[in-house]
Every structure is written in structure tokens, then in C-alpha cells.
Amino acid sequence: MSRTSYVRRPTERAAIRAAARSARPLPPVTALMAALLEANDRSDREGVTLAAHRVVRASEPGVGE
């Protein structure tokens, strides 16, 4: 069998949701874009999602309020 399965990690998803709601100051957009590209290169879907959301929040402060 060559199928691989993805193991869902509920604590990881909860941590991502909590980080997305945090009120801490965000890093510069250039650093977030670098993290997004790195996560994409590593095929890290959760990292891509988190970085993409952070880029949007950093570039448009009114998003999500």
C-alpha cells in the first residue's frame, strides 16, 4: 500500500485558531511572506494557512474585526 494518511491533530488546530485570534503585534509583511513561501516549499498546509491569514491581517488591520 502506497497511500499515506494525514493524522488530524485537534490540539494543533486549536493552537492555530488561538494564534489567529491573538491581539499581539504582527511581524512585518515581508517576514510573513517569507514564512508563507517556506511553508509552501515544505508542503506544510497548516503553516501555509496560518501564514496566509497573518499576511492578510498584517496588511489590512481592519480584517477580522
Stockholm file with secondary structure:
# STOCKHOLM 1.0

chainA/1-65         MSRTSYVRRPTERAAIRAAARSARPLPPVTALMAALLEANDRSDREGVTLAAHRVVRASEPGVGE
#=GR chainA/1-65 SS CCCCCCCCCHHHHHHHHHHHHCCSCCCCHHHHHHHHHHHHHTTCHHHHHHHHHHHHHHHCTTTTC
#=GC SS_cons        CCCCCCCCCHHHHHHHHHHHHCCSCCCCHHHHHHHHHHHHHTTCHHHHHHHHHHHHHHHCTTTTC
//
